[in-house]
Amino acid sequence: MDSSIAIMLVMYDPMSFRKFLCLSPNWHYLVLEGMDAVFKPVECDFINRYYEHLMFKRSYTNTSVIYSGGRKGIRVDRVLVCEVLDHPGHLNKCLSASFAYKLHEEAKKRPAGPKGIAVKS
């Protein structure tokens, strides 16, 4: 089995994401490999937009159980670990970068893009 099948099952039943990770070491690998494939375009877009300001180090998937409207759900975040580059414009300032991306059918028609980067004194 390859990772595309594992991620298809996760997208069909997102509430079982953590259960799929626990099935076996092979399933754990396939699910995370599938998540990497899904998030790769997002990471590449982020890196291409902020390469002058941030050095991309690594990324990982973080999940948490949430409750909305009395129903149990799961939140899946892709965490991008970056380092602020030495840049004269960043000296003694706060660098704030944000990036929004939605991955579901309605959002594919109107994808969210980067919200921007700001350097504040």
MODELLER restraints for C-alpha pairs under 7 A, 6 or more apart:
rsr = mdl.restraints
at = mdl.atoms
rsr.add(forms.Gaussian(group=physical.xy_distance, feature=features.Distance(at['CA:2:A'], at['CA:30:A']), mean=6.64, stdev=0.5))
rsr.add(forms.Gaussian(group=physical.xy_distance, feature=features.Distance(at['CA:3:A'], at['CA:30:A']), mean=4.60, stdev=0.5))
rsr.add(forms.Gaussian(group=physical.xy_distance, feature=features.Distance(at['CA:3:A'], at['CA:31:A']), mean=6.16, stdev=0.5))
rsr.add(forms.Gaussian(group=physical.xy_distance, feature=features.Distance(at['CA:3:A'], at['CA:33:A']), mean=5.94, stdev=0.5))
rsr.add(forms.Gaussian(group=physical.xy_distance, feature=features.Distance(at['CA:3:A'], at['CA:34:A']), mean=4.73, stdev=0.5))
rsr.add(forms.Gaussian(group=physical.xy_distance, feature=features.Distance(at['CA:4:A'], at['CA:34:A']), mean=5.81, stdev=0.5))
rsr.add(forms.Gaussian(group=physical.xy_distance, feature=features.Distance(at['CA:6:A'], at['CA:30:A']), mean=6.16, stdev=0.5))
rsr.add(forms.Gaussian(group=physical.xy_distance, feature=features.Distance(at['CA:6:A'], at['CA:31:A']), mean=5.45, stdev=0.5))
rsr.add(forms.Gaussian(group=physical.xy_distance, feature=features.Distance(at['CA:6:A'], at['CA:34:A']), mean=6.69, stdev=0.5))
rsr.add(forms.Gaussian(group=physical.xy_distance, feature=features.Distance(at['CA:7:A'], at['CA:31:A']), mean=5.84, stdev=0.5))
rsr.add(forms.Gaussian(group=physical.xy_distance, feature=features.Distance(at['CA:7:A'], at['CA:34:A']), mean=5.10, stdev=0.5))
rsr.add(forms.Gaussian(group=physical.xy_distance, feature=features.Distance(at['CA:7:A'], at['CA:35:A']), mean=6.70, stdev=0.5))
rsr.add(forms.Gaussian(group=physical.xy_distance, feature=features.Distance(at['CA:10:A'], at['CA:16:A']), mean=6.79, stdev=0.5))
rsr.add(forms.Gaussian(group=physical.xy_distance, feature=features.Distance(at['CA:10:A'], at['CA:17:A']), mean=5.72, stdev=0.5))
rsr.add(forms.Gaussian(group=physical.xy_distance, feature=features.Distance(at['CA:15:A'], at['CA:73:A']), mean=6.43, stdev=0.5))
rsr.add(forms.Gaussian(group=physical.xy_distance, feature=features.Distance(at['CA:15:A'], at['CA:74:A']), mean=6.10, stdev=0.5))
rsr.add(forms.Gaussian(group=physical.xy_distance, feature=features.Distance(at['CA:20:A'], at['CA:27:A']), mean=6.42, stdev=0.5))
rsr.add(forms.Gaussian(group=physical.xy_distance, feature=features.Distance(at['CA:20:A'], at['CA:28:A']), mean=6.80, stdev=0.5))
rsr.add(forms.Gaussian(group=physical.xy_distance, feature=features.Distance(at['CA:21:A'], at['CA:27:A']), mean=5.98, stdev=0.5))
rsr.add(forms.Gaussian(group=physical.xy_distance, feature=features.Distance(at['CA:21:A'], at['CA:28:A']), mean=4.21, stdev=0.5))
rsr.add(forms.Gaussian(group=physical.xy_distance, feature=features.Distance(at['CA:21:A'], at['CA:31:A']), mean=6.69, stdev=0.5))
rsr.add(forms.Gaussian(group=physical.xy_distance, feature=features.Distance(at['CA:22:A'], at['CA:28:A']), mean=6.49, stdev=0.5))
rsr.add(forms.Gaussian(group=physical.xy_distance, feature=features.Distance(at['CA:47:A'], at['CA:56:A']), mean=6.78, stdev=0.5))
rsr.add(forms.Gaussian(group=physical.xy_distance, feature=features.Distance(at['CA:53:A'], at['CA:84:A']), mean=5.98, stdev=0.5))
rsr.add(forms.Gaussian(group=physical.xy_distance, feature=features.Distance(at['CA:53:A'], at['CA:85:A']), mean=5.53, stdev=0.5))
rsr.add(forms.Gaussian(group=physical.xy_distance, feature=features.Distance(at['CA:54:A'], at['CA:82:A']), mean=5.93, stdev=0.5))
rsr.add(forms.Gaussian(group=physical.xy_distance, feature=features.Distance(at['CA:54:A'], at['CA:83:A']), mean=5.48, stdev=0.5))
rsr.add(forms.Gaussian(group=physical.xy_distance, feature=features.Distance(at['CA:54:A'], at['CA:84:A']), mean=4.64, stdev=0.5))
rsr.add(forms.Gaussian(group=physical.xy_distance, feature=features.Distance(at['CA:54:A'], at['CA:85:A']), mean=5.43, stdev=0.5))
rsr.add(forms.Gaussian(group=physical.xy_distance, feature=features.Distance(at['CA:55:A'], at['CA:82:A']), mean=5.27, stdev=0.5))
rsr.add(forms.Gaussian(group=physical.xy_distance, feature=features.Distance(at['CA:55:A'], at['CA:83:A']), mean=4.98, stdev=0.5))
rsr.add(forms.Gaussian(group=physical.xy_distance, feature=features.Distance(at['CA:55:A'], at['CA:84:A']), mean=6.26, stdev=0.5))
rsr.add(forms.Gaussian(group=physical.xy_distance, feature=features.Distance(at['CA:55:A'], at['CA:85:A']), mean=6.25, stdev=0.5))
rsr.add(forms.Gaussian(group=physical.xy_distance, feature=features.Distance(at['CA:56:A'], at['CA:81:A']), mean=6.33, stdev=0.5))
rsr.add(forms.Gaussian(group=physical.xy_distance, feature=features.Distance(at['CA:56:A'], at['CA:82:A']), mean=4.43, stdev=0.5))
rsr.add(forms.Gaussian(group=physical.xy_distance, feature=features.Distance(at['CA:56:A'], at['CA:83:A']), mean=6.58, stdev=0.5))
rsr.add(forms.Gaussian(group=physical.xy_distance, feature=features.Distance(at['CA:57:A'], at['CA:81:A']), mean=5.49, stdev=0.5))
rsr.add(forms.Gaussian(group=physical.xy_distance, feature=features.Distance(at['CA:57:A'], at['CA:82:A']), mean=5.18, stdev=0.5))
rsr.add(forms.Gaussian(group=physical.xy_distance, feature=features.Distance(at['CA:58:A'], at['CA:80:A']), mean=6.15, stdev=0.5))
rsr.add(forms.Gaussian(group=physical.xy_distance, feature=features.Distance(at['CA:58:A'], at['CA:81:A']), mean=5.33, stdev=0.5))
rsr.add(forms.Gaussian(group=physical.xy_distance, feature=features.Distance(at['CA:59:A'], at['CA:78:A']), mean=6.86, stdev=0.5))
rsr.add(forms.Gaussian(group=physical.xy_distance, feature=features.Distance(at['CA:59:A'], at['CA:79:A']), mean=5.43, stdev=0.5))
rsr.add(forms.Gaussian(group=physical.xy_distance, feature=features.Distance(at['CA:59:A'], at['CA:80:A']), mean=4.46, stdev=0.5))
rsr.add(forms.Gaussian(group=physical.xy_distance, feature=features.Distance(at['CA:59:A'], at['CA:81:A']), mean=5.81, stdev=0.5))
rsr.add(forms.Gaussian(group=physical.xy_distance, feature=features.Distance(at['CA:60:A'], at['CA:78:A']), mean=5.80, stdev=0.5))
rsr.add(forms.Gaussian(group=physical.xy_distance, feature=features.Distance(at['CA:60:A'], at['CA:79:A']), mean=5.37, stdev=0.5))
rsr.add(forms.Gaussian(group=physical.xy_distance, feature=features.Distance(at['CA:60:A'], at['CA:80:A']), mean=6.85, stdev=0.5))
rsr.add(forms.Gaussian(group=physical.xy_distance, feature=features.Distance(at['CA:61:A'], at['CA:76:A']), mean=6.90, stdev=0.5))
rsr.add(forms.Gaussian(group=physical.xy_distance, feature=features.Distance(at['CA:61:A'], at['CA:77:A']), mean=5.75, stdev=0.5))
rsr.add(forms.Gaussian(group=physical.xy_distance, feature=features.Distance(at['CA:61:A'], at['CA:78:A']), mean=4.63, stdev=0.5))
rsr.add(forms.Gaussian(group=physical.xy_distance, feature=features.Distance(at['CA:61:A'], at['CA:79:A']), mean=6.13, stdev=0.5))
rsr.add(forms.Gaussian(group=physical.xy_distance, feature=features.Distance(at['CA:62:A'], at['CA:76:A']), mean=5.85, stdev=0.5))
rsr.add(forms.Gaussian(group=physical.xy_distance, feature=features.Distance(at['CA:62:A'], at['CA:77:A']), mean=5.11, stdev=0.5))
rsr.add(forms.Gaussian(group=physical.xy_distance, feature=features.Distance(at['CA:62:A'], at['CA:78:A']), mean=6.24, stdev=0.5))
rsr.add(forms.Gaussian(group=physical.xy_distance, feature=features.Distance(at['CA:62:A'], at['CA:79:A']), mean=6.97, stdev=0.5))
rsr.add(forms.Gaussian(group=physical.xy_distance, feature=features.Distance(at['CA:63:A'], at['CA:74:A']), mean=6.84, stdev=0.5))
rsr.add(forms.Gaussian(group=physical.xy_distance, feature=features.Distance(at['CA:63:A'], at['CA:75:A']), mean=5.53, stdev=0.5))
rsr.add(forms.Gaussian(group=physical.xy_distance, feature=features.Distance(at['CA:63:A'], at['CA:76:A']), mean=4.54, stdev=0.5))
rsr.add(forms.Gaussian(group=physical.xy_distance, feature=features.Distance(at['CA:63:A'], at['CA:77:A']), mean=6.18, stdev=0.5))
rsr.add(forms.Gaussian(group=physical.xy_distance, feature=features.Distance(at['CA:64:A'], at['CA:74:A']), mean=5.78, stdev=0.5))
rsr.add(forms.Gaussian(group=physical.xy_distance, feature=features.Distance(at['CA:64:A'], at['CA:75:A']), mean=5.29, stdev=0.5))
rsr.add(forms.Gaussian(group=physical.xy_distance, feature=features.Distance(at['CA:64:A'], at['CA:76:A']), mean=6.77, stdev=0.5))
rsr.add(forms.Gaussian(group=physical.xy_distance, feature=features.Distance(at['CA:65:A'], at['CA:73:A']), mean=5.83, stdev=0.5))
rsr.add(forms.Gaussian(group=physical.xy_distance, feature=features.Distance(at['CA:65:A'], at['CA:74:A']), mean=4.56, stdev=0.5))
rsr.add(forms.Gaussian(group=physical.xy_distance, feature=features.Distance(at['CA:65:A'], at['CA:75:A']), mean=6.20, stdev=0.5))
rsr.add(forms.Gaussian(group=physical.xy_distance, feature=features.Distance(at['CA:66:A'], at['CA:72:A']), mean=5.94, stdev=0.5))
rsr.add(forms.Gaussian(group=physical.xy_distance, feature=features.Distance(at['CA:66:A'], at['CA:73:A']), mean=5.10, stdev=0.5))
rsr.add(forms.Gaussian(group=physical.xy_distance, feature=features.Distance(at['CA:66:A'], at['CA:74:A']), mean=5.52, stdev=0.5))
rsr.add(forms.Gaussian(group=physical.xy_distance, feature=features.Distance(at['CA:66:A'], at['CA:75:A']), mean=6.50, stdev=0.5))
rsr.add(forms.Gaussian(group=physical.xy_distance, feature=features.Distance(at['CA:67:A'], at['CA:73:A']), mean=5.78, stdev=0.5))
rsr.add(forms.Gaussian(group=physical.xy_distance, feature=features.Distance(at['CA:90:A'], at['CA:119:A']), mean=6.83, stdev=0.5))
rsr.add(forms.Gaussian(group=physical.xy_distance, feature=features.Distance(at['CA:93:A'], at['CA:119:A']), mean=6.41, stdev=0.5))
rsr.add(forms.Gaussian(group=physical.xy_distance, feature=features.Distance(at['CA:93:A'], at['CA:120:A']), mean=5.52, stdev=0.5))
rsr.add(forms.Gaussian(group=physical.xy_distance, feature=features.Distance(at['CA:93:A'], at['CA:121:A']), mean=4.70, stdev=0.5))
rsr.add(forms.Gaussian(group=physical.xy_distance, feature=features.Distance(at['CA:94:A'], at['CA:119:A']), mean=5.76, stdev=0.5))
rsr.add(forms.Gaussian(group=physical.xy_distance, feature=features.Distance(at['CA:94:A'], at['CA:120:A']), mean=5.13, stdev=0.5))
rsr.add(forms.Gaussian(group=physical.xy_distance, feature=features.Distance(at['CA:94:A'], at['CA:121:A']), mean=6.36, stdev=0.5))
rsr.add(forms.Gaussian(group=physical.xy_distance, feature=features.Distance(at['CA:95:A'], at['CA:118:A']), mean=6.11, stdev=0.5))
rsr.add(forms.Gaussian(group=physical.xy_distance, feature=features.Distance(at['CA:95:A'], at['CA:119:A']), mean=4.73, stdev=0.5))
rsr.add(forms.Gaussian(group=physical.xy_distance, feature=features.Distance(at['CA:95:A'], at['CA:120:A']), mean=6.47, stdev=0.5))
rsr.add(forms.Gaussian(group=physical.xy_distance, feature=features.Distance(at['CA:96:A'], at['CA:117:A']), mean=5.84, stdev=0.5))
rsr.add(forms.Gaussian(group=physical.xy_distance, feature=features.Distance(at['CA:96:A'], at['CA:118:A']), mean=5.37, stdev=0.5))
rsr.add(forms.Gaussian(group=physical.xy_distance, feature=features.Distance(at['CA:96:A'], at['CA:119:A']), mean=6.34, stdev=0.5))
rsr.add(forms.Gaussian(group=physical.xy_distance, feature=features.Distance(at['CA:97:A'], at['CA:116:A']), mean=6.19, stdev=0.5))
rsr.add(forms.Gaussian(group=physical.xy_distance, feature=features.Distance(at['CA:97:A'], at['CA:117:A']), mean=4.43, stdev=0.5))
rsr.add(forms.Gaussian(group=physical.xy_distance, feature=features.Distance(at['CA:97:A'], at['CA:118:A']), mean=6.50, stdev=0.5))
rsr.add(forms.Gaussian(group=physical.xy_distance, feature=features.Distance(at['CA:98:A'], at['CA:114:A']), mean=6.49, stdev=0.5))
rsr.add(forms.Gaussian(group=physical.xy_distance, feature=features.Distance(at['CA:98:A'], at['CA:115:A']), mean=5.58, stdev=0.5))
rsr.add(forms.Gaussian(group=physical.xy_distance, feature=features.Distance(at['CA:98:A'], at['CA:116:A']), mean=5.97, stdev=0.5))
rsr.add(forms.Gaussian(group=physical.xy_distance, feature=features.Distance(at['CA:98:A'], at['CA:117:A']), mean=6.53, stdev=0.5))
rsr.add(forms.Gaussian(group=physical.xy_distance, feature=features.Distance(at['CA:99:A'], at['CA:113:A']), mean=6.63, stdev=0.5))
rsr.add(forms.Gaussian(group=physical.xy_distance, feature=features.Distance(at['CA:99:A'], at['CA:114:A']), mean=4.34, stdev=0.5))
rsr.add(forms.Gaussian(group=physical.xy_distance, feature=features.Distance(at['CA:99:A'], at['CA:115:A']), mean=5.49, stdev=0.5))
rsr.add(forms.Gaussian(group=physical.xy_distance, feature=features.Distance(at['CA:100:A'], at['CA:112:A']), mean=5.78, stdev=0.5))
rsr.add(forms.Gaussian(group=physical.xy_distance, feature=features.Distance(at['CA:100:A'], at['CA:113:A']), mean=5.80, stdev=0.5))
rsr.add(forms.Gaussian(group=physical.xy_distance, feature=features.Distance(at['CA:100:A'], at['CA:114:A']), mean=5.77, stdev=0.5))
rsr.add(forms.Gaussian(group=physical.xy_distance, feature=features.Distance(at['CA:100:A'], at['CA:115:A']), mean=6.78, stdev=0.5))
rsr.add(forms.Gaussian(group=physical.xy_distance, feature=features.Distance(at['CA:101:A'], at['CA:111:A']), mean=6.88, stdev=0.5))
rsr.add(forms.Gaussian(group=physical.xy_distance, feature=features.Distance(at['CA:101:A'], at['CA:112:A']), mean=5.11, stdev=0.5))
rsr.add(forms.Gaussian(group=physical.xy_distance, feature=features.Distance(at['CA:101:A'], at['CA:113:A']), mean=6.27, stdev=0.5))
rsr.add(forms.Gaussian(group=physical.xy_distance, feature=features.Distance(at['CA:102:A'], at['CA:111:A']), mean=6.73, stdev=0.5))
rsr.add(forms.Gaussian(group=physical.xy_distance, feature=features.Distance(at['CA:102:A'], at['CA:112:A']), mean=6.40, stdev=0.5))
